[in-house]
Amino acid sequence: MKKGVFISDILPGTGVEGLFCVGSKRMLETRNGDPYLAITLTDRTGEIEGRVWNRARELDSVFAQKDYVRIKGEAQKFRDSIQLKITHLEPVGDEEVDSGLFLPVTQADTEKLWSEFNGYIKGIRSRVLSSLLNAIFRDQRISKAFKLAPAGKKMHHAYIGGLLEHSVSVTRMADSVCRLYPGLDRDLLVSGALIHDIGKIDEFSYSRPPIDYTDTGRLLGHVVLGASIIDSFIARLDIEASSSQIITLKHLVLSHHGQKEFGAPVLPMIEEAVVLNMIDDLDAKLNYLERLKRDIHGTGYGWTDYQRLFERYFYLQGLEDVKKDGDGVAGNTRVKKRPDLQPSLWSGRKME
């Protein structure tokens, strides 16, 4: 069955017809007590809110969250975003759908990233850390999941392969920082960068859209899950769990969110932990801004929609010469110089 329009191509004031996955569904009422359905539709290019005003109760019983549906409607501007007024909706069976159209995928070369990732492991001189990382990432279940898993549900690297892409990016920065600050323990910081988010292989469900939390992921979180994975391999390898290298590596994993209100069981208490927290957050925020650039029309600088998470608008350059293939996936862009602006500070919010 043909996909139809992709979410990234929907413009206000246009008719919309296509196949989407239901990310969420709620039955609500207007002030007059009239029922309507509020649904979130997704495909691999993003998500969009939709409203069903007619036959809401009847249609509520024929589809559920995570179902595929074909819809017809009109795109309308609503509170700085685009919303669909849905006039027709029908469920579609899984056997009629190519699920690859609905899960966003990294545009990076996963095999090259995986080769680079393993190259960093080979460069670790510590016998204890090298043995631990080799054992973990040569595990068939872990290596397969690590190359596929997203690094987030919505905020950053929220696509298939996002975890590997994010981990390599953070490790590159860790390696660079160690050259600038030679007093840092490179083996420790690089090891922490490689493994800090490993718990996300079990935190997220991504076999079909939308990306969501597993029960275990929501109840425990990836920080705790990651520490648990490390502990299980320490026991298998008969590594001394109380060695300083193991304790400090686990400290990096447990503290990389930086603050307890952001999910860190402990605060960063050594130099390498402070660095990991900062470069992890930097990569996440830059990935978030990169996604916002795709909403800037034209090649110059423009304002994004209001970003409630950071309580501000952003002034970003639209992506120039964006190439799209037949499936609506953006390609490479060329960057222009940014005009001088008054600098502003980021919110302290952790990007996860």
N, C-alpha and C positions, 0 to 999 in steps of 0.2 A: 504494500500500500504506500502511495506517495506521501511524503511528509507535508508538502505544502509550505507555507511561509515559516521562516525561522523568527524567533522572538527578537533577535538583534536587528531584523529588517522591518519591524513593525513601526509605522509612523502614525501620529495622531491624525484623525480625520480620514483614515483609509479603511476599507473593508478587509476583514481578516478571515481566512479559511485555512485550516490546517490540522495536523495531528500533534497532540501534546500529551504530556504526562501530568497527572494531578498531584501536585506537591502537598496541597492541603485543601480541606473543604469544611465549611461551617454553615449551618443554617441560622440565619439572623432575621430580625424583623425591623421594618422601618418604624418611624415614630407613630405612624398610623396603625401599626400592628400587622402590616402586610409582610409575608415571608419572602426572603430572597436568599440565594446561595452566594456566598463569598468564597471563591476558589483561587488558588495559586496554580498557574500552569507553568510547566518547565519544558525546556529542551536543552540541547548541549550548548546553546549560546546564551542562556540566561533564564530568567523567570519573569512572569508578569501577572498582575492581579486581574481577575475577571469577576463579573457579576451576572447572575442569572435572575432576571426579574419576573419572568413569566413561567408558570408551571414549575415553580421552585420545589414544592413538596413532592410532586410526581417524579421529577428528575433526581431528587435526592436519593431515591431508593434504587436507582439503576446503575450508579457508579460509586466508587469509593476512592479514598486516598491511594495513590500509587497506580491507579488504573490508567490506561490509555484512553483518550477520548478524541473524537473529531468534532471540531466546533466551527461555527460561523458566527460572525459578529462584526462590531465596529470598534476601532481604537479611538479612545477619547482622552483628552488631557484632563487630569484630575490631581490637584494639589502637587504640582511640580513633577508628576509622573504620568505614565501612560496606563490607562485601565481599559479593559475590554468590556463592552456591553455585548453579552453573548445572547444570540437569538436562536441558535440551534446547537444542541449537544447530543452526541450519541456515543456509547461505549464501543471500544474496539478491542478484540481479543489479542492476547499476547502473540499468538502465532502469526498474526498479520503485520507485526511491527518489527523493525530493525532497531533493537535497543541501543545500538551505537549512535543513533541520531539524538539520543536523549541524555547521554552522559557526557559532559564536557571532558576533553582530553588535552593533556599538555601538548604544546606545539614543539617542545624540545625533543631531541632524539634520545629516547629512553635508554637505548643500549650504550650510547656514548656516555650518558650520565652515569650509568651503572659501572662502566669501565673506569671513569674518573673517580667514582666513589670508592671502588676497590683499590685504585691506585693510592688513595690517601691511607687506606688501611695498611698497605704494604710499606708505606713510609713511616709507620709508627715503630720506634725503636724499643719501647718498653715491652719486655717479654710478656708480662702479665696482661697489659692492655691489648697487645697484638693477639695473644691467644684467645682472649675473651671475644674480641670483635670478629676474628676469623670464624670462631665457632658459631657465633650468633648469625652472621650474615651468610654463612655457607649452609645453614639450615634451610631445607627446601621450602618448607611452609613460609618461613619468615622472608626469604629472599623473593619469593613469588609475590607475596602480599606487599612487601616494601616497594616494589617497582610499580604496583598498581594503585595503592591506596592514595586517597586525597590527603591533604594536610589540614583541611578545614571543611566545614559544612557550607559556609557562605563567605566568610570574611577574607580569607587569603588562600591561594593555591587550592581552591575548592574544585578540583577536577582530577580525573584519573591520571596518575603519575605525579601529582602535586607534591606528595610527601618526598619522593626522591629528588625532585627538582629543588624543593625548599632546602632539603638537607645538604645537597651539594653546594648550593649557593651560600648557606651559612658556613659550611666548611671552608670554602674559598676565602671568605672574609676572615675566618679564624686563622687560617694559614698566613694571610697578609698581615693581620694584626701582630702575629708572633714575630714577623720580620721587622716590624716597626718598634716592637717592645720585646727585645730579646730576653728580658728577665722572666717572661712568662714561660710556663711549662707547656711547650708545644704539643707533646704527646698527649697530655691531659686535655688541653683545650680542643684539639682536633678530634680526639676520641669523643669528647662530650658533644661536639657539633654533629658528628656522624650519627650518634645514637640518641640524642636528646628527645626526639619525637617518636621513637620506635613504638611506643604504646598506641599510636594512632592506627597501627595495622589491625588492632582489635577494637578501637574506639568507634570506628565508622562502618556503616553498612553501605556498600556501593556496587553490589552485584546487579542492581537495577535501580532506576531513578525513583525518587530523588536521593541524593546523598543524605544520609541521616545517621543518628547515633544508634549504636547497638544498645541493648539493655545494659550490658556490662560497661560499655563506654559511658553511658549516662550516669550509672551508679558509682563508678570508680574514677573515671577520667583517665586520660592517657598518661599523665605523670605517674600515677600509682601503677598503672598497667606496665609502663616502661620499666620501673624499678623492679617489678615482679619478674619480668622477662630476664633482666640482668641477674637477679638472684637465682633463677632456675638454672642458668648456665654456669654460674659460679659453683653451684652444688655439683653439677655434672663433671666439671673440669677439675674438681678438687683444688680450686684456687682458694687461698686464705682470704676469707671474707672480711677479716679485720685489717687487711693490709692497707697502708695509707693510699695507695693508688686506687684501690677499689672503693674505699670510703669517699675519696674526693671525686671520683667519677660519678658515683651515685649522688653525691651532693650537687654536682652540676645538673644532673637530670631532674632532681627534686626541686631545685631552686630556679630553673631557667625561666619561669614566669615572673620572677622578680619581686612580686609582692603577694602577700597571703590572700588579699581580696581578689587577686587574679588567678588563684588556684595553686600557688606555690606553698607546699607544706612547710618549707623553711626559706628564709631569705638568703640571697647570695652572700657568702661570708669569706670567700677567697677571691683573689684577683681574676682567675680564670672563669669563675662563676659570674662575676660582674660583667665581664666581656661577653660571655655567651648570652646572657640575658639581653644585652643591648643589641648585639648583631642579629639575634633571632627576631627581635621586635622590629629592627630596621628592615630586614628582608620581607617580613610580613606586611609592613606598611607600604613599602615600595610596590609590592605586588598588588596591593589594594588600589593604590593610585594608578597603576598601569591599567587596571580594569576600568577605572573611571574615565581615563583618556578616551576610551572607545565611545563614550557618550558625548564627546565634544565634536560638534559638526564643523567641518572645514579643516583647514591646515594651520590656522593661527591659534592663539590662546583664547580660552573662554572659561566661563564659570560652570562648575558642576551643579547638580541639584544639591540642596541642603543635606549634609551628611550628619544625621542625628547622633551617630556614635561619637563624632568628634566636635559636635556643636558648632559647625562652620560650613561655609562653602569652600571649594578649592578652585584655584585659578591654574588651569593646566593646558598644555598644548594638545590640540586634536591630532590624531594620528594621520600623517600625510601619506598619500598614495597607497591607501589600504587596498590590498588585493583580496578579492573574494572568489573562491572557487564555487562550483555548482551547489555546494552544501552550505554556503554562507559562512565559511570560516575565514577569519581575517588572517592576512599574511604579514610580511615584514613591512616596516615603516622607516621613514627617514626623519631624523630629529633636527629641529631648528633651535637657534639660540633663544633662551628665555630672556624677556625684558627684565630690568631691575625692578624688584618689588620689596616692600617692607618685609623683613623676615618675621616669621611667626613660629611659635613653639607648638610642638605636638601635644595633644592630650596625653596624660599618663596612662591611658587605657591600654591594656595588653591586647594585641591582635591574635585571637585564637578562634 
